[in-house]
Amino acid sequence: MNIKNFFNHWIVRNLLLAVLFVAVLVLVFSVSLNRCTRHNNEIKVPDFSMMSSQDAIALASQCQLRAVVTDSVYVRKMTPGAVYMQNPAAGSMVKKGRKIRLTINTVVPQETYLPPLVGCSLRQAKAELKRSGLVLGKLIYVKDIATNYVLKAQRYGVEVKAGTPMSSGTVIDLVLGLSNDTAAIVPDLRGKSLRTAVDMAQDNSLNVGRLRYDQSVKSQADSSAAIVYSQKPEPSAASVLKGDEITLYLTLDESKLNGGK
């Protein structure tokens, strides 16, 4: 049988068509999968904190993301309508079109209740406070067998029990256990908003102490938009203990991130 007759044979012809069909299916599936997953096409989530919800939604759209307001809390001394929290967090890498859920500051405080916190880890307690519209304040460490587990919650220095009614936005201090693991790592807060800097400090078992604004910050709105350009202690400083305070220096002048004060 010559080559021409071989390829004209109905069995060979059908086999070749089947192979071609499978190859086309594989190609179409691969292209579709890449389009659906947007392979190697991730976007860094901007920091929307302290922005108005309208500005945050506009910025998200420019970055090919979708921002939606899904919740609200009341935070004293914070601009009404400003973004208080976002999910995913700023700096996360996500695909184009990802939905960013925003929690904004409402005008009128809502009534809420202190959730059960005793026995929770610091991370769990922080999440529970946020879900209840409450604000984590100072971290107070005392000797105990379990490090970073809540022993009690305080408001204005007085212990409060789970179920206590209070306005959203109320600041709750946590008394936490501390065993032999007393060392803490100082995170790099430079370039972060105050809200983000406070979150990062608390996640590392530290408190934000003094806030020092430079001459570019002239109003409450300016202070909300300011970013950290310097800090004490410096990132990863030695001999830092859990519960220690970080002093933050804030500005509207982004050029100071290069080392100026």
N, C-alpha and C positions, 0 to 999 in steps of 0.2 A: 504494500500500500504506500503510495507516494504521499508527500507532505500535504498537497492540496486535498487529496481524498481523505487523509487523516482528519484534517480540521473540518471537513464537510460532513463527517460522520455524525449522526444525530446525537450519539452518546457524548462524544467529545464536545460537540457544540453546546449541549445542555450543561455539561460540567463547567465549561468556560463561562457561560452565562451566570451560573450559580456562584462561581468564584467572584466574578465582577459585581454581582448583586451584593454579596457579603462585604466586599471591599468598599462599595459605596455606602452601605449601612454603617460600617465602622467609621468612615470619614465623616458622615453626617452626625453621628453620635458624638465624635470627638469635638467637632466644631460647636455643636450645641452645648456640650458640657463646659467648654471653655467660656462660652458666652454667658451661661447661667452662673458659673462660679467666678467669672471675671478673674481668671488665673493671673497672678502676679500684677494685679491692678488694685492695690489697697490704698486707702487714704488715712492720713493721721487726723484724728478727731480734734477739732479746735477746742479751746477753752471758752465756753459760753458764759461762765460765771460772771455775775454783775451786769451782763448785757440785758437790754430790754428783750422781751420775748420776740418782738417784731424784728429787731436787729439780729437776734440769734437765728431765727428762721431764715432770714435773708442770707446770712453768712453761710449757713448750712447748705442752702440752695446753690450758692456760688461754688461750694466745695463738692457738689454733686451728692449731698446727703439730704435726708429729710428730718427736720426737727419738728416735734409736736409737743405741746404742753399737755402733760398727763396728770399733773398733781400740783398742789399749792400748799405752802406753809406760811406762817407768820414769823418774821424775824425782825426784832426791834432794830432801829437805826439802819435798816436796809431799804433801798429804794423800792416802793411798791411796783410790782410787775417785773422786777429784775430776776434773772435766773439764779436760783439758789443751789441747785444740784442738777446733774445730768448723768444719763446712763446710755451708752458706755461713757467711761470717764475720759477726760481730756488726755490726749496723747495715745489713746488706744488706736490700733490699726484695724480698719474695717473695710468692707467692700463698698463700692459705689452704690448709692441708693439706700444705704443702711438707715434705719429709723433711729433717731436720737431722742430719747424721752427727757423732757425738761420739767423740773419742779420749780415753780416761780414763787416769789414772795407776794402774798396777798395783802390787801389793804386792811382788812379787819381780822384780828386774831380769832381763830376757831377754838372751840372747847375740845379738849382731848384728855387723856388719862395717862398716867405714868405706867408704862408696861412693866412686866416682871423682869428685873435685871439681875437680881442677886443670884450668883452662881453662873452667870453668863461670862464668856470671855469678853475681853475689851472689844474685839471686832464684832461679836454678836450684839453686844450692848449698844455699840455705836449705830449699827444697822437698825435696831429696834427703836432707838430714839428718833432717827430720821424718819422711819415709817410712821411714827406717832406725831411728827411735826415738832419735835423738841430738839434742842441744840445741846450738843455735848460741850461742856465747859472745861473745868480744870480736872486733871488727872492727879489724884492724891494717893500716894503709895504708903502702905503700912506693912509691917512684918507679918508674913503668913506663909503657909506651906505651898500655896499655889500662886504662881506669878501671873499677873494680868487677868485675874478673875475677880468679878465684882463682889465686894463685901457689903456695900450699901450705896444708896444714892442720896445726894444732898441738894437742897435748894436754899440758897442764901446761908449756907453753913449748917442748916438743920436737916436731919435725916427725913426723907419722905418714903412712904411705902408704895408698893405697886397698887394701882387703882386710884391713886389720889388725883382728883380733877385739877386741871390747870389749863392755862391758855397756851395755844400753839406758839412756838417761838421761845418758850421758857427755857432758860439755861439750867442744865442739870450737871452737877459735878459728880464724879464717880470716885469712890474709895476702892482701891484695888490692892490685891495681895502682892507681896514681893518676897520671894525666898532668896536663894543665893545668886540668882541670875539678875544682877543689878545693872549690867552694862547696857547701853543703848547706842545705836548708830545714828549720827546726825545726818539727815537727808539733805540733798542739794535743793534748796528752795528758790534759788535765783531764777528770775523770769516767770515766776508763778504769781497768780493773783493771791490776795490775802486769804480768801476762802479755801483755795486749793492748798496753800502753804499750811494753813491750820490743820486741814485733813491729813496731809502728809506727816506733819509733826506728830499728831495724835496716833497715826498708824505705827509710828516708831516709838510710842510710849513717852513722848515728850510734850511739853506745853509751849505755847507761844506766849512770851512775856511782853516786854515793851515793844511798842510800835513807834518807829521814828520816821516821819515823813519829811522829804526835802522841800525846797521852796516851790517846786512845780505843783505841789498839792495844796490847793487853796480853798477847797470846799468839800462837803460831804460826798458830792458826786465824784470829785477827783479822787478822794480816798478809796471809793468803791472800785474805781478803774485802775488804781495804782498797782504796780508790780514790784516784787522784791528784787532789789539789785545788790543787796549785801546782807549778811547775817552773822551773828555771833552766838554760839561757836560756829566755826567754819565747818563745812561738810566733812563727815568722818573724823571729827576731832576725837582725840583720845581722852580717857577718864571722864566720860559723860555718863551720868546715871539716869535711869528711868525716872521720869517726873521732873527732870531739870527743865529750865526754860531757855527758849531761843529768842534772842532779840532780832527783830526784823527791821530793815531799812527799806523804805518804799518810795517809789518815784513814778512820774508819768514819762520821764525821759529814758527811752529804751537804750540810748547810747551809753548810759551808766552801767549797763550789763557787762561792758568791757573792762570794768574794774574801777570806775570812778566812784566817789562818795560825795 
